C-alpha cells in the first residue's frame, strides 16, 4: 500500500510539472506608474511640469511614459518621467500617467490615479491700474478714441483707440516696444497691432530696453472696430508672463 501511495504522489508531481511546462511563463505586463506629481494650480498660458515613474516591465525591459492632460491631449511617449503642459483655457483638469514596454509597445499599463490641476485666467487690470509680472510694471493711465491722427485716418469702419501707458522695470533688461510688445485683443477675437500713426501722436510711447528702476511712457494708437463688448490691452515678450488690461469704451 505504501508503495502504491508513493507511486500516486510521483505521478501527480510529474503531471503538475508537465502542466507547468505547457502553461509557460506568466503574461507580459507593465505595472501602473505613480500618480503624477507637480503643481496643483496654475494660470492660462503658464507652462507646468509633472513627474511620474516607478513602473516596471515583467520581462525586465525598459519602460516609457505618457501623460493624459485631461483636456483630450496627451504627451508623447518618452523614456523621461517628466513632461510639461500649457493649458489655454481655465478649468480643472485631471492629469494621469500610463507606462508601456519599450520593446513591445503593445504592452501598456493601467492608468495611474489622477492629479487634479486647477487653471485660472490671469488677472486683468483696468484703467488707472498698475499690473506687474515680477519683471515689469505697467500702468494704464488712460484711454481715448480719435477719428484721425494728424494726416492718418483709420481703415473704413474702424477708429483709433489710443492708450496712455507708463512702463517701469523691476529687473534689468526689460524690453518694451509699441509695435513689438503691445496689442489690442477685441472681444470678437480679432487682434490689432499698434498703428504706424502712433508716431504722429503728440506724446508717442518711447521704445526702450530698461534696467531695474528705469521707466518709459507715452501713448500708443491702435485701429479697432467700435462697439465691442470689451478690449484687452496685452503686453507680451519672450520669457516673461504677459500683462493684461481690460476695458470698455
Phi, psi and omega in degrees: 000317180300317179297324179294319179297319179298319180296320179297315180299315179298320180296317178297321179298314179297319181297316181295320178297322179294317178297321178300319179294324179291321182291328178075189181291168180292171182293154177279117184225163172233131183285160183287133180286171179295154171301135181302142174246149182154186184301141176271353180206162179187185181243157176305132179084000182263123178291132179234143184246137181232152183231153174216200178146189175072012173278151179218154180259136182295340179267001180082010180282162173294158180238158176238159184231155168214162180241140169263118187275000175081003179238020181090003178242159182226153169284163176287151174298137183203153174286345177288145178269002180235154175204156181246152182218140173240116178272140182259357180224145176292151179156180176248126186240142180258108183265133178219166185234155178220153179235159176213161176288131181288336181271322176236092189289355176281346181268107184238157179274174168287163175287147176288173169292162190264154172249120181277128182233125180256121180251128181245155176287146179295154180288145178250136170275171176235186179297129182094351182271158171244128180235137178231159178244018182090345180243327185216140175245128181240133176249126174269099189278336180181165180220137175214168178238160178208148177275340178202160175226109183054237180273357186268137174233144179289165175299156180307136179086359181243167173228166172273128171254121185243123180249142180251118189234153165230130180239128179235133181281134173262342175224165180292156171063055176249122186260134175227136182212133180303316185277328190259338186240354181239145174207158175252129175250117180282161181294341176275003176096349180287139183251133181238126175273167181301143181276150175297340179293347177306322183295340181268358177291156179294331184223068185291149178296137181262119175297147182198155168250110192257143168261166185309129179093343178275156181214163174216161182204180180138187182252150176232136179255139176231146171268121183228165173270130179288168174081011178285151178298319176202167176231141179242121173268126183235131168259130180214134177211159186299131171086000178229157178290145178292158174240132186228143173233143179231136183204167175241160179261000000 
